[in-house]
Amino acid sequence: MKLIIILALAFTALAGHSKPQIKIYYEKINDEYRVYADNDEFCHVSIKIDFELDNMKVDGGNHKVYVVDPNSKRQQLTKIKISNKRLASKFTYNYWTNYGNHHKDDYEEDYSYDLPFSTSSEYRVYQGYNGSFSHQNQNALDLTMPIGTEIMAIREGIVTEVVEKNSKNCSREECKKYNNKIIINHPDGTFAEYTHIKQNGSLVEVGDEVSKGQQIGFSGNVGWSSGPHLHLVVFKQKLFARETLETKFRTGDGTQAEYLTEKETYLRDY
């Protein structure tokens, strides 16, 4: 008698995002199993599946990373086939998920972003790329600004995450779990995270399409924060980690773009 045992174990890799809303399942059709995914997110989601196989083989190879399209249902990832139908067979699997397209390396490196605040305003970069306080090995920016400052989208995209319920803050990393934030997925596959927004300070919801320069919320002093400011980072999301990016911003009257420098003040006059 042939015995087939199926066991699924799920592990999720988190790197700044919450857990993706994605479902993985399979169906038996004749002598093979087809593995599918439903993605309820508004961006691509990457999935790595490790199969353990007994008298079975995975179509296309094992230990692969699959990319599921936004808002997709029944996207087939792979097939599992029995090698010898006269023998018992079984498989088990573990999987990891995260937002974004793990395989996408290219992006618009020379893109000119807008400053994240309103016209005729100027703010100081308190901590820049690879800053000594909390930005070691990270391309992130901290802009000092009063609580309630209007935050503008630096680039158009789709909102993939909003956290605005928290009110607690402290200067220790343990308060990172209280970070309020808005994350937006850009057309080139990169993301921008706007962090430390005030409690209930988001003007957008997950799934909203935002335009460049649109107000998306209000700054605050929530989470891992020692004073009112906006933490801003642009990144590519890989399966297990972020790759943070140096980005140019339009400054002054907007006719030129430059990398922002720590301790410098920048005017937005466009």
Secondary structure, 3 states (H helix, E strand, C coil): CCCCCEEEEECCCCCCCCCCCEEEEEEEECCEEEEEEEECCCCCEEEEEEEEEECEEECCCCCEEEEECCCEEEEEEEEEEECCCCCCCEEEEEEEEEECCCCCCCCCCCCEECCCCCCCEEEEEEECCCCCCCCCCCCEEEEECCCCCEEECCCCEEEEEEECCCCCEECCHHHHHHCCEEEEECCCCCEEEEECEEEEEECCCCCCEECCCCEEEEEECCEECCCCEEEEEEEEECCCCEEECCCEEEEECCCEEEECCCCCEEEECC
